[in-house]
Amino acid sequence: MMNTAKEEFLKEFGESYGYPNAPNNIDHIRATEFKRLDGNVYLDHAGATLYSETQMEAIFKDLTTSVYGNPHSQSSSSLATSDIVEDARLQVLKLCNACPKEYKCIFTSGATAALKLVGETFPWSSQSTYMYTVENHNSVLGIREYALDNGAAAIAVDIVEAAESDKCVSAKSSIRVSQHPVQKRNGARVWEEEANGQIYNLFAFPSECNFSGVKFNLDLIDIIKEDSERVLEGSQHSRGNWMILLDAAKGCSTDPPNLSKHKADFVAISFYKLFGYPTGLGALIVRNEAAKLLKKTYFSGGTVAASIADIDFVKRREGIEESFEDGTLSFLNIGSIRHGFDILNNLTTFSISRHTSSLARYTRNRLLALRHTDGEEICEIYGLDYLKVSYSSGLGPVVTFNLKRPDGSWVGHREVEKLASLSGIQLRTGCFCNPGACSKYLGLSHSDLLSNIEAGHVCWDDYDILHGKPTGAVRVSFGYMSTFEDAWKFTNFIVSSFVALPSNTSQLYPLKSSSIQSAMEAGHERIRKHRLTSIVVYPIKSCGGFRVDSWPLSSTGLLYDREWLLKSLNGEILTQKKVAEMYFISTKIDLKTGMLHVESPRCKEKLLIELKSNLFSVVEEINVHAQRYEVLGYDNEIDNWFSNAIGRPCYLLRSSSRSCIRLNRSKHTGICRDVNTRLNFVNEAQLLLISEESVSNLNHRLKSSKEEGSIGSPMEVNSMRFRPNLVISGGDPYVEDSWSSLKIGSNHFTSLGGCNRCRMINMNFEAGELQKSNEPLATLAAYRRHKGKILFGILLRYERGDNSTVEEISSWLKVGQEVYPKVD
């Protein structure tokens, strides 16, 4: 099937795909230089592309056979360093066809640092204007802080075409700027104007939008510089000298700007986006005349010719590069970029552009052709409207989109990312640090954005759908080593996971499949008794729990369950997903002695913590999943024990007896499902219930999958892999899905629905080592996925009697008690 598809692809794109005129074609490059991918599909080259094996071998050989010293000296090793740095500068300028007599290359710690350098040294005045396209990275938006602080105006703009009746013959003449409201800051510093009355303005835009892949026509540089009055349509902010800042961090990898033709004043570049290594290094290409206007205050080693310590005297160096490169350069990283440029030179950026564009076009075409069984389109791709406008030069090797379900509702981008990861596909989701493009393409108003923030939405969180609208998108992007197979596997993944066809409707909507639905139908469930077979308490969040035959219930569920947690010194709440060593911390509570026993193979001594003492007063407030808690701390001895147990500094905190506070009052509660109930440090709800029959059914599916030829060893999981509080037996698999409430003994519980599973259930420890796997989550995703969640087990809330106080133990659960479910 894939071979046939590739033949069709090559008929259409064969002249562009695969570097037919290069020393090595794409198949050879992928097989020899990127063996580490080993069947994985990497599609986040807009975020960071990959380094090759030959590239790293050349770097390592260079470093192990040469001696490079600090360049701020005259020794032979220092002079050798200076030579490779100067050679690197020339290669950067050559990439952008910038004449060394007209431009200089300033090395920075990244593209963001290059942009920041422009912002903090630009000659702002109260008459200046900082104008930037809405489609810009946060690192470009951040420059407005310098502008506004210095009394300048800041204006976001959209690039548009003139109305049809107003268009001139020239495409350049049809380009206009549509301004958003002017931003001014009260109380900003207002500096005295230059004696000559010069006003300097800055216009910033990306060569390629990192959200949509839209490539801006670089004629815009000349238009703003030469005809700002017309383009800005007589705006009071059009006067003065306009300087151009081009963010080429994304676009440079396939279509570097030609600075001999389009003379931008400042160009920001990132090297890891070009060839994967090194990170932490970028460059600012600056036009000589523009550099003379920059006002740098700070001086450091490397930027001064002479200084006197006890009087106000400093003589700065006159060279542009040495004036702005504070301290010792990252010279070993700078020396390594020549090996990356060797790759670009061998393949040529023109061929890379054609190669990656062919893959992006193929992917767009396949996604646009997808239909659900009712004929409805599944995919909305962003940026396609810009293919025909004069201010755009097409789309880069980026495909950004969102998916729709058959009922017209949106598929959350986090759902796509989670399932893609389980399928060995690495992609990017969210807004990609480009809030303007994100809101523009998704149609999010200021009211929408503020409402989302009020609901708790921030970058990189799990709020992918709010108020029925997506908060971000899915982005796949191609690099020079991407292959047809990558694009084919990705699009097939979309088809198998999200397209509703008659043949796979049950896979898309497994919770409604006949085998499970039949268990919900009245009268079908055979008369079986459900019994409680296990009770598990986890005193410390994400550490080991202990089984008991009976245990008291309290206002938070099982008494003492998740009442403690570990927190890093930088404020991060620690879990096994980031600190696997927490798995080996075992706990047990002795109610008679009032002691919490804690053990770890890393610590010789067992730790004993008194349940009623050892505590300081309230030490801080912390936020956990839409709840704010007052927490209590311990002495250094206890904190040191846990630091040794997990191999990093941390401290132990305990929830106080006071009620926790709900942080946001909107209907959107994030991961936490039960924000109106008093909780300890749980993720979603007080209790998690698992059925032994459901676990058995999952194991049968895991075994069947292995028999069908899946990769890896046979797997069998037990109920403890899911960290349940309650385990039951009796009845059909997944019958618990249909329960609205249940009674165990005399205790009543309300079901809050299925538990959304994450990668933590894939963590398997054997012989003290963490074994990485996609199972069982990948198998669960194939038949337990519903509305963006992979469900297994149900969440419960304990319904206490009205007369119970917060501290009172209201009742006990006992293994063997009968479970009485209620189905609405």
VOGU-3710 file (C-alpha; in Angstrom, 3 decimals, decimal comma):
1> mmntakeefl> 0,000/0,000/0,000  2,743/2,455/0,943  4,806/1,491/-2,121  1,891/2,261/-4,414  1,308/5,581/-2,661  4,994/6,460/-3,003  4,907/5,740/-6,733  2,013/8,179/-7,101  3,820/10,739/-4,972  6,982/10,511/-7,078
11> kefgesygyp> 4,989/10,993/-10,287  3,918/14,383/-8,961  6,916/15,434/-6,866  9,799/13,315/-8,113  11,767/16,255/-9,495  11,650/18,053/-6,125  11,872/15,185/-3,665  14,950/13,442/-2,353  17,963/15,466/-3,617  18,442/13,657/-6,946
21> napnnidhir> 21,466/15,839/-7,811  23,184/15,681/-4,416  26,040/13,292/-3,483  23,562/11,210/-1,446  19,813/10,889/-1,862  17,289/11,076/0,948  17,067/7,320/1,525  20,832/7,088/2,011  20,843/10,157/4,269  18,086/8,797/6,455
31> atefkrldgn> 19,558/5,275/6,673  23,108/6,361/7,548  22,756/9,666/9,383  19,581/9,221/11,441  19,561/5,610/12,546  18,460/6,754/15,985  14,972/7,484/14,663  14,513/3,728/14,184  10,913/3,776/12,938  9,915/6,940/14,797
41> vyldhagatl> 8,458/9,831/12,863  9,832/13,236/13,854  7,751/16,166/12,582  8,717/19,159/14,705  11,505/20,649/12,622  10,017/24,125/13,057  10,687/23,683/16,766  14,118/22,079/16,424  15,541/20,089/13,568  17,828/17,086/14,031
51> ysetqmeaif> 21,609/16,885/13,879  23,235/14,197/11,748  25,733/11,545/12,846  28,422/12,764/10,446  27,963/16,300/11,698  28,490/15,272/15,328  31,403/13,006/14,449  33,114/15,900/12,660  32,532/18,183/15,650  33,899/15,604/18,071
61> kdlttsvygn> 36,945/14,973/15,878  37,612/18,706/15,648  37,387/19,163/19,426  39,585/16,157/20,181  42,336/17,034/17,706  42,514/20,826/18,099  43,308/23,207/20,942  41,062/26,259/21,147  41,744/28,932/23,758  39,910/32,011/24,957
71> phsqssssla> 39,883/34,385/21,964  40,611/37,406/24,173  44,355/36,751/24,022  47,244/36,468/21,577  48,371/32,889/22,188  48,381/30,434/19,283  45,358/28,601/20,683  43,520/31,923/21,076  44,361/32,946/17,530  43,090/29,579/16,291
81> tsdivedarl> 39,794/30,312/18,029  39,615/33,788/16,491  40,099/32,262/13,054  37,233/29,789/13,363  34,966/32,513/14,804  35,657/34,856/11,910  35,151/32,029/9,437  31,794/31,282/11,091  30,737/34,935/10,763  31,427/34,832/7,030
91> qvlklcnacp> 29,423/31,628/6,621  26,441/33,206/8,373  26,611/36,274/6,129  26,981/34,067/3,067  23,841/32,126/4,009  21,854/35,352/3,705  23,865/36,725/0,779  24,950/39,661/2,933  28,027/41,603/1,857  30,612/41,728/4,709
101> keykciftsg> 31,261/45,369/3,829  27,621/46,214/4,479  26,603/43,755/7,216  28,116/42,260/10,354  27,327/39,069/12,242  26,926/39,380/16,024  26,767/36,054/17,850  24,175/35,766/20,616  22,848/33,035/22,901  19,940/32,431/20,521
111> ataalklvge> 17,485/34,117/18,202  15,575/35,449/21,214  18,740/37,108/22,549  19,329/38,647/19,120  15,824/40,143/19,123  16,231/41,347/22,697  19,511/43,049/21,785  17,714/45,110/19,164  14,945/46,055/21,581  17,194/47,161/24,420
121> tfpwssqsty> 19,617/49,188/22,263  17,249/50,723/19,707  17,153/54,567/19,749  13,592/54,874/21,040  12,031/58,277/21,654  8,561/59,504/22,546  8,003/60,075/18,822  9,090/56,557/17,828  6,781/53,768/16,723  7,293/50,058/17,103
131> mytvenhnsv> 5,135/48,359/14,502  4,924/44,595/14,191  2,764/42,100/12,370  0,221/40,246/14,485  1,814/37,031/13,251  4,982/37,209/15,304  6,727/35,108/17,909  6,511/36,183/21,560  10,200/37,048/21,376  9,328/39,754/18,844
141> lgireyaldn> 6,265/40,933/20,767  8,456/41,350/23,840  10,363/44,190/22,176  7,331/46,400/22,711  8,201/46,505/26,422  11,339/48,495/25,574  9,391/50,720/23,193  6,545/51,445/25,596  8,883/51,977/28,559  10,690/54,655/26,568
151> gaaaiavdiv> 7,532/56,523/25,604  7,201/55,127/22,085  3,991/53,846/20,544  3,487/50,165/19,766  1,094/49,029/17,062  0,216/45,535/15,880  -0,701/45,365/12,206  -2,070/43,026/9,583  -0,654/43,094/6,078  -3,524/43,365/3,587
161> eaaesdkcvs> -4,147/44,039/-0,082  -5,829/47,199/-1,237  -9,447/47,007/-2,348  -9,817/45,778/-5,940  -10,728/49,238/-7,237  -7,680/50,791/-5,577  -5,100/48,297/-6,843  -2,346/49,559/-9,042  -0,526/47,599/-11,684  2,370/46,735/-9,391
171> akssirvsqh> 1,860/44,030/-6,781  3,997/46,115/-4,449  1,577/49,000/-4,763  -1,353/46,868/-3,619  0,128/46,133/-0,188  -1,315/48,031/2,765  -1,020/47,901/6,543  -4,146/47,560/8,668  -3,452/48,900/12,137  -4,737/47,623/15,443
181> pvqkrngarv> -5,232/50,097/18,336  -2,201/52,177/19,311  -0,559/51,148/22,566  0,981/53,827/24,804  2,165/53,471/28,364  1,387/56,076/31,003  4,337/57,029/33,148  6,891/55,809/30,601  10,356/57,331/30,595  10,558/60,109/28,013
191> weeeangqiy> 14,072/60,884/26,884  15,131/64,163/25,337  14,909/64,014/21,570  18,002/63,896/19,432  19,442/67,283/18,668  18,929/66,740/14,958  15,290/65,813/15,514  15,620/62,383/13,937  12,814/59,922/14,662  13,603/56,227/14,368
201> nlfafpsecn> 10,864/53,638/14,031  11,087/49,860/13,947  8,975/47,507/11,842  9,236/43,779/12,672  7,929/40,751/10,828  8,913/37,096/10,299  10,226/35,776/7,016  8,006/32,764/7,718  5,233/32,519/10,298  6,101/29,723/12,704
211> fsgvkfnldl> 2,393/29,076/13,295  0,994/28,743/9,783  4,078/28,543/7,580  2,985/31,633/5,621  6,060/33,208/4,016  5,987/36,993/3,875  7,075/38,667/0,669  10,384/40,354/1,481  9,410/43,218/-0,846  7,738/44,424/2,331
221> idiikedser> 11,189/45,518/3,541  11,614/47,904/0,626  7,990/49,059/0,735  8,142/50,091/4,391  11,510/51,781/3,982  10,716/53,641/0,774  6,953/54,199/0,808  5,804/54,135/4,417  3,508/57,140/3,927  1,398/55,287/1,352
231> vlegsqhsrg> 1,501/51,880/3,042  0,478/53,337/6,394  -2,141/55,450/4,610  -1,097/58,758/6,063  -1,008/57,627/9,692  0,647/60,064/12,101  2,985/57,169/12,923  4,321/56,984/9,365  6,791/59,844/9,743  10,452/59,334/10,599
241> nwmilldaak> 13,055/56,788/9,532  11,847/53,226/9,350  14,189/50,384/10,185  13,334/46,749/9,540  13,757/43,785/11,891  13,347/40,404/10,192  12,826/37,316/12,347  14,333/34,578/10,161  14,622/31,936/12,889  12,021/29,724/11,212
251> gcstdppnls> 12,377/30,683/7,550  16,151/30,557/7,279  16,349/26,749/7,189  14,665/26,517/3,788  14,496/30,051/2,408  17,131/32,395/3,862  16,650/36,079/3,041  18,661/37,643/0,224  20,072/40,724/1,937  21,783/41,915/-1,218
261> khkadfvais> 18,282/42,503/-2,609  16,120/43,113/0,469  18,182/45,232/2,835  16,732/44,550/6,253  18,514/46,354/9,087  18,400/43,474/11,563  17,993/39,725/10,975  17,682/37,163/13,797  18,886/33,588/13,197  18,813/30,351/15,205
271> fyklfgyptg> 21,317/27,601/14,420  19,585/24,593/15,952  16,664/25,298/13,643  19,086/25,162/10,711  20,962/21,940/11,457  20,079/20,739/14,958  23,296/21,579/16,803  24,420/23,621/18,655  21,588/24,873/20,824  22,038/28,051/22,842
281> lgalivrnea> 23,566/29,919/19,895  22,082/32,437/17,503  23,116/35,470/15,543  22,024/38,988/14,763  22,944/40,112/11,272  23,023/43,885/11,439  23,509/46,483/8,729  26,514/48,667/9,527  24,589/51,936/9,313  21,903/50,584/11,627
291> akllkktyfs> 24,469/49,342/14,152  25,819/52,883/14,563  22,434/54,009/15,890  22,146/51,384/18,606  22,711/52,661/22,129  24,460/50,120/24,321  24,911/51,008/27,989  26,574/48,010/29,584  30,196/47,123/28,927  32,030/43,938/29,786
301> ggtvaasiad> 35,118/41,911/29,089  35,604/41,767/25,354  33,691/44,989/24,594  36,179/47,514/25,990  39,600/48,603/24,838  40,383/50,101/28,253  38,682/51,002/31,536  39,726/52,449/34,892  38,240/50,876/38,008  37,944/53,866/40,352
311> idfvkrregi> 36,932/56,675/38,002  34,261/57,060/35,345  36,377/56,151/32,349  35,882/53,527/29,674  37,078/53,318/26,087  34,872/50,977/24,103  35,999/48,860/21,198  35,041/50,241/17,818  34,236/47,027/15,930  30,519/46,287/15,649
321> eesfedgtls> 30,754/42,640/16,648  33,084/43,207/19,595  30,943/46,123/20,796  27,902/43,925/21,303  29,286/40,492/22,208  29,556/40,682/25,996  32,084/38,431/27,695  33,745/35,397/26,191  31,949/34,033/23,181  30,601/30,485/23,122
331> flnigsirhg> 33,521/29,789/20,825  33,345/25,995/20,805  29,703/26,134/19,751  30,507/28,791/17,170  33,294/26,620/15,795  30,880/23,703/15,418  28,450/25,462/13,085  30,760/25,068/10,108  30,021/21,350/10,162  26,326/22,139/10,014
341> fdilnnlttf> 26,893/24,513/7,115  28,673/21,676/5,301  25,329/19,872/5,179  23,461/22,909/3,847  26,143/23,542/1,244  26,135/19,933/0,026  22,368/19,780/-0,294  21,775/23,530/-0,976  18,936/25,422/0,670  17,157/25,552/-2,680
351> sisrhtssla> 17,004/21,747/-2,845  16,044/21,519/0,824  13,196/23,938/0,176  11,921/21,901/-2,785  12,240/18,640/-0,886  10,437/19,785/2,254  7,787/21,682/0,282  6,898/18,547/-1,657  6,251/16,686/1,590  4,190/19,551/3,015
361> rytrnrllal> 2,089/19,792/-0,167  1,482/16,052/-0,182  0,424/16,168/3,475  -1,919/19,127/2,900  -3,512/17,434/-0,082  -4,163/14,222/1,834  -5,575/16,009/4,863  -7,854/18,210/2,762  -9,206/15,152/0,949  -10,284/13,414/4,168
371> rhtdgeeice> -14,005/13,063/4,814  -16,059/11,433/7,522  -18,587/8,782/6,535  -21,254/11,490/6,126  -19,041/13,426/3,707  -18,133/16,198/6,144  -14,607/17,576/6,008  -12,400/16,557/8,889  -9,477/18,958/8,633  -9,144/22,733/8,662
381> iygldylkvs> -5,687/23,824/7,543  -4,513/27,330/8,423  -2,752/29,681/6,021  -4,183/28,430/2,728  -5,903/31,777/2,069  -2,493/33,415/1,806  -1,345/31,430/-1,215  -2,812/33,987/-3,639  -2,035/37,306/-1,975  0,788/39,553/-3,131
391> yssglgpvvt> 2,348/40,044/0,314  2,943/36,304/0,699  5,387/34,159/-1,215  3,612/30,900/-0,391  3,796/28,416/2,445  6,860/26,893/4,052  7,212/23,212/4,984  4,642/23,550/7,760  1,106/22,164/7,986  -0,948/23,549/10,864
401> fnlkrpdgsw> -4,490/22,345/11,354  -7,306/21,261/13,615  -9,606/18,275/13,241  -13,362/17,938/13,551  -15,460/15,043/14,721  -18,439/13,808/12,700  -20,794/15,887/14,874  -18,888/19,055/13,972  -17,183/19,508/17,340  -13,450/20,065/17,466
411> vghrevekla> -10,872/17,444/18,352  -8,541/18,822/21,029  -4,950/19,234/19,926  -3,690/17,534/23,085  -5,686/14,440/22,129  -3,923/14,380/18,767  -0,531/14,871/20,400  -1,094/12,106/22,959  -2,205/9,557/20,372  0,533/10,573/17,942
421> slsgiqlrtg> 3,157/10,041/20,637  1,772/6,573/21,336  2,110/5,850/17,606  5,747/6,956/17,548  4,994/10,300/15,894  6,492/13,460/17,381  4,693/16,680/16,502  3,865/20,025/18,119  0,601/21,390/19,473  -0,580/24,650/21,030
431> cfcnpgacsk> 0,045/28,199/19,827  3,815/27,772/19,321  4,593/31,021/21,214  2,759/32,966/18,500  -0,405/34,248/20,213  -1,306/36,714/17,457  -1,308/34,142/14,673  -3,067/31,651/16,920  -5,975/33,967/17,746  -6,140/35,223/14,156
441> ylglshsdll> -6,422/31,805/12,528  -8,623/30,275/15,232  -10,972/33,270/15,262  -10,472/34,006/18,959  -11,581/37,471/20,036  -10,097/39,442/22,924  -13,151/38,363/24,916  -12,431/34,716/24,094  -8,787/35,052/25,094  -9,571/36,761/28,398
451> snieaghvcw> -12,274/34,199/29,149  -9,802/31,391/28,504  -7,262/32,991/30,828  -9,954/33,394/33,478  -10,670/29,671/33,118  -7,019/29,014/33,987  -5,610/28,469/30,501  -1,884/29,135/30,090  0,712/27,986/27,580  1,453/24,228/27,452
461> ddydilhgkp> -1,503/23,165/29,591  -4,234/20,617/28,811  -7,006/23,119/28,056  -7,275/22,374/24,349  -11,001/23,133/23,949  -12,725/25,962/25,836  -16,218/27,295/25,192  -16,435/24,977/22,212  -13,413/26,478/20,456  -9,852/25,175/20,146
471> tgavrvsfgy> -7,222/27,072/22,107  -4,404/25,945/19,816  -3,637/23,766/16,827  -1,616/20,795/15,620  1,560/21,533/13,652  3,692/19,166/11,610  6,835/20,524/9,998  9,418/18,916/7,745  13,203/19,060/7,741  15,887/18,205/5,237
481> mstfedawkf> 15,982/14,580/6,423  12,194/14,038/6,384  10,933/11,328/4,061  7,810/10,371/2,175  7,405/7,545/4,663  7,150/10,098/7,482  4,348/11,977/5,723  2,555/8,764/4,765  2,672/7,309/8,284  1,436/10,572/9,757
491> tnfivssfva> -1,528/10,936/7,417  -2,421/7,274/7,889  -2,359/7,843/11,634  -4,881/10,662/11,207  -7,119/8,421/9,112  -7,032/5,481/11,514  -7,463/7,599/14,644  -9,867/10,366/13,675  -11,709/9,684/10,425  -15,134/8,094/10,921
501> lpsntsqlyp> -15,623/5,522/8,172  -18,090/2,654/8,208  -15,229/0,236/8,881  -13,773/1,992/11,910  -16,660/3,759/13,628  -16,473/1,375/16,592  -12,771/2,119/17,019  -13,449/5,852/17,124  -16,330/5,462/19,560  -15,345/2,379/21,552
511> lksssiqsam> -17,318/3,210/24,682  -20,462/2,802/22,617  -19,444/-0,449/20,961  -21,834/-3,375/21,123  -19,815/-5,502/23,529  -19,807/-2,796/26,167  -23,180/-1,261/25,404  -24,814/-4,646/25,858  -23,523/-4,766/29,404  -25,375/-1,550/30,114
521> eagherirkh> -28,715/-2,670/28,787  -31,337/-3,403/31,378  -31,692/-7,033/32,242  -28,579/-8,151/30,359  -26,180/-8,162/33,270  -26,284/-11,569/34,830  -27,033/-11,689/38,501  -23,515/-11,451/39,849  -22,355/-10,018/43,083  -19,727/-7,321/42,914
531> rltsivvypi> -17,337/-7,419/45,831  -14,552/-5,225/47,097  -11,343/-7,220/46,722  -8,668/-4,649/47,550  -8,195/-1,333/49,334  -5,013/0,662/48,660  -3,865/3,848/50,394  -1,159/6,143/48,966  -0,124/8,538/51,746  2,472/10,422/49,657
541> kscggfrvds> 1,450/11,556/46,187  3,095/9,435/43,465  4,934/7,181/45,932  4,166/3,575/46,758  0,934/2,642/48,482  -0,055/-0,163/50,836  -2,935/-2,615/50,888  -5,209/-3,041/53,864  -8,138/-5,305/54,768  -10,109/-2,401/56,210
551> wplsstglly> -9,670/1,355/56,331  -11,583/4,389/57,583  -13,218/6,981/55,341  -12,972/10,717/55,970  -14,034/13,935/54,292  -11,258/13,516/51,697  -11,954/9,863/50,851  -9,669/7,220/52,354  -8,110/8,602/55,516  -4,590/9,984/54,892
561> drewllksln> -4,696/9,139/51,169  -2,506/11,595/49,174  -2,232/13,848/52,229  1,503/14,431/51,635  3,537/15,421/48,606  7,115/16,175/47,621  8,073/19,521/46,163  11,317/20,545/44,508  13,269/23,591/45,627  12,124/25,472/42,515
571> geiltqkkva> 8,476/24,901/43,410  7,622/21,954/41,155  5,311/19,298/42,573  7,120/16,010/41,985  5,583/12,886/40,457  6,886/9,618/39,022  6,500/10,978/35,491  9,469/13,239/36,154  11,134/11,525/39,105  10,977/7,778/38,560
581> emyfistkid> 12,802/7,136/41,875  9,574/7,947/43,710  8,290/4,529/42,643  10,727/2,881/45,051  9,548/4,827/48,109  7,236/2,505/50,051  4,814/3,670/52,714  2,628/2,222/55,425  0,508/3,773/58,146  -0,019/2,149/61,544
591> lktgmlhves> -3,232/3,604/62,925  -2,634/2,140/66,377  0,743/3,798/66,880  -0,101/6,855/64,798  3,002/6,511/62,639  3,730/6,796/58,938  6,524/4,371/57,969  8,563/5,264/54,879  11,336/3,200/53,285  13,614/3,548/50,270
601> prckekllie> 16,431/1,343/48,904  18,513/4,522/48,699  18,287/5,120/52,457  19,670/2,835/55,138  17,289/3,967/57,851  13,512/3,661/57,802  11,799/7,014/58,293  9,102/7,319/60,957  6,756/10,300/60,848  4,259/10,908/63,630
611> lksnlfsvve> 0,787/11,599/62,281  0,035/14,089/65,031  3,344/15,951/65,344  6,668/16,630/63,595  4,923/19,517/61,891  5,703/23,190/61,645  2,941/25,760/61,304  1,566/26,633/57,877  4,607/27,288/55,711  3,030/28,246/52,395
621> einvhaqrye> 0,102/27,963/50,027  0,334/25,842/46,900  -1,914/25,328/43,881  -2,747/21,816/42,679  -5,254/21,270/39,864  -7,611/24,227/40,443  -7,304/24,042/44,245  -5,270/26,142/46,662  -3,982/24,405/49,766  -2,448/25,576/52,988
631> vlgydneidn> 0,395/23,170/53,652  2,563/22,258/56,602  6,285/21,570/56,516  8,817/19,378/58,312  12,306/19,788/59,706  15,492/19,416/57,682  16,105/15,836/58,818  12,922/14,609/57,153  13,461/16,727/54,042  17,033/15,442/53,723
641> wfsnaigrpc> 15,813/11,838/53,940  13,490/12,345/50,970  16,169/14,267/49,061  18,460/11,257/49,400  15,643/8,866/48,480  14,955/10,506/45,111  18,448/11,803/44,401  17,561/15,493/44,266  16,765/18,253/46,774  13,131/18,347/47,812
651> yllrsssrsc> 10,934/18,835/50,825  7,859/17,124/52,255  4,572/18,990/52,635  1,317/17,957/54,262  -2,153/19,304/53,612  -3,508/21,168/56,603  -6,872/20,296/58,103  -8,423/23,481/56,750  -10,579/23,340/53,657  -8,893/23,889/50,331
661> irlnrskhtg> -10,025/26,775/48,146  -11,197/26,538/44,570  -9,055/28,841/42,438  -11,272/29,617/39,451  -15,018/29,840/39,525  -15,650/29,051/35,877  -17,186/25,797/34,708  -13,828/24,710/33,340  -11,865/22,927/36,042  -8,967/21,511/34,091
671> icrdvntrln> -7,760/18,095/35,133  -9,556/18,175/38,487  -13,032/16,643/38,165  -14,340/17,307/41,675  -13,474/20,884/42,590  -16,468/21,329/44,885  -15,346/18,609/47,309  -12,558/18,743/49,844  -9,596/16,911/48,333  -6,100/15,991/49,287
681> fvneaqllli> -3,378/16,081/46,610  -5,226/13,951/44,053  -5,372/14,717/40,335  -9,052/14,331/39,567  -11,184/13,009/42,436  -11,113/11,425/45,882  -11,102/7,768/44,841  -10,312/5,577/41,824  -12,098/2,255/41,326  -10,805/-0,505/39,022
691> seesvsnlnh> -12,527/-3,728/37,995  -10,569/-6,999/37,877  -12,649/-8,080/34,874  -11,728/-4,897/32,999  -8,042/-5,514/33,721  -8,429/-9,096/32,509  -10,056/-7,895/29,285  -7,206/-5,443/28,724  -4,659/-8,226/29,213  -6,483/-10,361/26,659
701> rlksskeegs> -6,222/-7,505/24,160  -2,544/-6,994/24,947  -1,910/-10,677/24,317  -3,892/-10,616/21,067  -1,991/-7,588/19,880  1,302/-9,391/20,490  0,108/-12,448/18,597  -0,724/-10,192/15,630  2,929/-9,209/15,384  3,325/-6,083/17,497
711> igspmevnsm> 6,841/-5,178/18,574  8,012/-5,896/22,117  7,728/-8,561/24,758  4,358/-9,999/25,808  2,852/-7,802/28,476  0,460/-8,429/31,299  -0,577/-5,758/33,744  -2,202/-6,049/37,132  -4,610/-3,650/38,759  -1,842/-1,923/40,727
721> rfrpnlvisg> -0,398/-0,513/37,481  -3,342/1,926/37,546  -2,842/3,035/41,175  -6,433/2,313/42,264  -7,861/2,936/45,705  -10,560/0,309/45,326  -10,493/-2,900/43,305  -13,683/-4,871/42,722  -14,594/-8,166/41,079  -17,776/-9,579/39,580
731> gdpyvedsws> -19,782/-8,611/36,504  -18,733/-7,902/32,944  -15,695/-5,912/31,847  -16,286/-2,154/31,907  -19,749/-2,466/33,371  -18,616/0,169/35,885  -18,769/2,727/33,062  -22,557/2,719/33,352  -22,738/3,271/37,097  -23,986/6,611/38,340
741> slkigsnhft> -23,450/5,738/41,992  -22,732/2,763/44,212  -22,892/1,571/47,783  -20,179/-0,451/49,519  -21,399/-1,735/52,837  -23,312/1,239/54,205  -21,139/3,820/52,425  -22,419/5,750/49,421  -20,322/6,984/46,512  -21,104/9,031/43,407
751> slggcnrcrm> -19,424/8,180/40,108  -17,790/11,152/38,401  -17,126/9,198/35,209  -14,120/7,506/33,698  -10,538/8,203/34,732  -8,479/9,815/31,967  -5,242/7,850/31,751  -1,808/9,249/31,008  1,641/7,844/30,264  2,250/7,037/33,921
761> inmnfeagel> 0,501/3,679/33,458  3,201/2,822/30,885  5,883/3,019/33,542  7,071/-0,503/34,300  9,879/-1,228/36,745  11,821/-4,464/36,441  14,897/-5,308/38,507  14,985/-1,770/39,799  15,056/-0,229/36,320  12,403/1,754/34,466
771> qksneplatl> 11,326/-0,045/31,277  9,999/2,308/28,605  6,943/1,219/26,668  3,839/2,582/24,963  1,701/-0,072/26,626  -0,878/-0,451/27,947  -1,913/3,106/26,990  -1,562/2,462/23,253  -3,909/-0,522/23,427  -6,380/1,374/25,602
781> aayrrhkgki> -6,340/4,219/23,090  -7,525/1,821/20,405  -10,775/0,965/22,182  -11,223/3,180/25,267  -10,984/6,655/23,750  -13,849/9,089/24,084  -13,871/12,841/23,392  -10,141/13,223/23,758  -9,747/11,023/26,811  -8,454/7,466/27,214
791> lfgillryer> -10,641/6,098/29,975  -10,000/3,213/32,353  -11,545/2,882/35,800  -14,027/5,289/37,345  -13,633/8,211/39,731  -15,668/8,349/42,910  -16,725/10,919/45,464  -17,538/9,740/48,968  -20,933/11,008/50,128  -20,693/11,623/53,866
801> gdnstveeis> -23,574/12,064/56,238  -24,702/15,655/56,783  -23,807/15,555/60,476  -20,169/14,534/59,986  -17,523/17,100/60,853  -14,454/17,730/58,722  -12,126/15,783/60,985  -14,481/12,959/61,890  -13,925/9,395/60,654  -17,398/8,628/59,400
811> swlkvgqevy> -17,180/4,934/58,479  -14,950/2,052/57,386  -14,512/0,056/54,201  -13,683/-3,657/54,418  -12,393/-6,101/51,835  -15,154/-8,576/50,985  -17,991/-6,105/51,311  -20,631/-6,300/48,593  -20,848/-3,515/46,042  -24,313/-2,333/45,006
821> pkvd> -24,202/-0,270/41,813  -26,916/2,021/40,505  -27,390/2,580/36,780  -29,358/5,635/35,658
//
